[in-house]
Amino acid sequence: MGADFEEEKDERLAALAAEGDRGAFDALVTRHRQAVYRLCWSATGNAADADDAAQETFVRVYRSLPSYDPARPFGPWLRKIAWNCGLSVRRDGTAGVPRIAEGDAPEAVDPAPGPEEAAAGNEERRWVAGAMAGLPAELRMVMVLRAVEGLSYAEIALAAGIPAGTVMSRLSRARSRLLAALGTRSGGGS
Amino acid sequence: MDCRETQTLLPAFHDGELPAADRVRVEDHLRGCPECGALLADLERADQAAGVPDPGPAYWDRFNARVMDRVGREADGPGVTVLRPKGGWMRQQLRYLVPAAAVAALVVVVVRYGGMHPGVPVPGVPPAVSEPAAPVPVEQRRTDSEPVSRAAKKAESTEVARRVPPPAVARERSADVARGERDRPAGLSLPAGNVEASRDRAVAPADSAPATVPDGTPPKTRSERKNAPGATAPTAEQQAAATGTSAAGMRIAKEAAPDGHGWPGAGTGKDAPGSAVPAGSPCEMARTLAGRERFREAEDAQRACLAGKLPEPAREKGLVFLAEMLDRQARFADADAVIAEVDRRFPQSRSLDLYRQQRPMIQKRPTAVPVTR
């Protein structure tokens, strides 16, 4: 069953799910959950809210499937919902403001490596996550979509609802701020 | 190509967005320029730092089950049809009661203590005003801070449901009914539009019934009230009715405009022309229809409103309102499109930010609407 779905395109799975096929919907969730979580994290800047938003995203996707047009690509539609959920889910009403002080985000990092490596690795990750969480949400979003998801400027522009030129300028600002946070020389570009 | 031009193109080069010809030129320059090469390495380093902490396999193991559990509860739960009416009566009541109570309080204080007794210190809010305001903190707590878990939120909304209608709403409503009985001449049959409106309400979701129980009696219209002999400064109730924001106000608006001055498009064929459609501009009508939980028609009216000439701030808010109307019809994808348009046309829109904060609660009606018994 699951193997059948692996071959299917997103749009086909969405159409099946809209007809009530829970297996197809489960396959869609499995396929996209990590990307959705990362986008939600970029909107919220912390793991707890990212989890809420990611769950909410898929529930909302399920509800909205009847209105989804399979002729249109599924990815941008999903990303738009995920981003909106991420912005909406901030319980304290301060979407875009990083909330890293409690150190909640990196604590959940996969603890698989050995003792000392894990400690060093977690420290590194905590540091990196702190640098990312310190960015405004709209900068985090373009960074995650570009550097983690590998989307093109056009795809990011579509997801964020902004012009491609704005994507470039936000990327440039995000990179500069990350580099400053990482203590290296300022990034190139305009 | 010099360093300056190369550094301008470097991000696009790094992201693979550069046309082939420029790409070759940048590569040529990089071969002989360690300075620009270091900047390229910095871009790579920044991207390395862009990682998102992964919650780990245990989290992902449970992720699908949690989603499917929520989806299953929505799709299969026996109470779902009751729990997912459009609009959610309770939320609607509290949503409109809060500003109405605030307006009422202001009017009473101004009328009673403002112009008439200059110099007399205001002795606090009269009980008649403070009572309607009582539910305010409950709603605010739910919409603003939200530090509670979802389960707690659900319990809280159920608790709110048990407590309402608040005394003021009940009073307003019973006064409205009484007024209707009083004003209706004996044996007067309902106008066609009101029959339609009643029929409309009869098919409304179960939980909206308390708000829209048809008494079949049109109270005096807004204009009639305004022109009635002996009319003086508006009472709190009249104010609320005029704004169409309280339960009573919505009822009054619902029965207004029997003379056919309403916007013709708002009825969408459901109501007889000009009968159950309130008077006013499409923009006003959209609000009134929304208050009546007729979101489909409110959407039409709002679209007509937006088709007109509006100042940009009004357009921004109007689009956000349209998105809400779509969300309330569970047309989330359409609402997303409108929100994207607001994003595009009004970057940093405060109205949209506020709506985004409320949006999950508007969309998540099942957890907020009480089961009616």
Interface residues (C-beta under 8 A of the other chain):
Chain A: R22 F25 D26 V29 T30 R33 Q34 Y37 R38 W41 S42 A47 D51 A54 Q55 E56 F58 V59 R60 Y62 R63 S64 S67 Y68 W77 K80 I81 N84 C85 L87 S88 V89 R90 R91 D92 G93 A95 A105 P106 A108 V109 D110 P111 A112 R125 V128 A129 A131 M132 M143 V144 R146 A147 V148 S152 Y153 A160 G161 I162 M168 L171 S172 A174 R175 S176 L178 L179 A181 L182 T184 R185 S186 G187 G188 G189 S190
Chain B: Q7 T8 L10 P11 A12 D15 G16 E17 C36 A38 L39 L40 D42 L43 R45 A46 D47 Q48 A49 A50 G51 V52 P53 D54 P55 G56 P57 Y59 W60 F63 N64 R66 V67 M68 R70 V71 G72 E74 A75 D144 S145 E146 P147 A330 R331 F332 A333 D334 D336 I339 A340 D343 R344 P347 D353 R356 Q357 Q358 R359 P360 Q363 K364
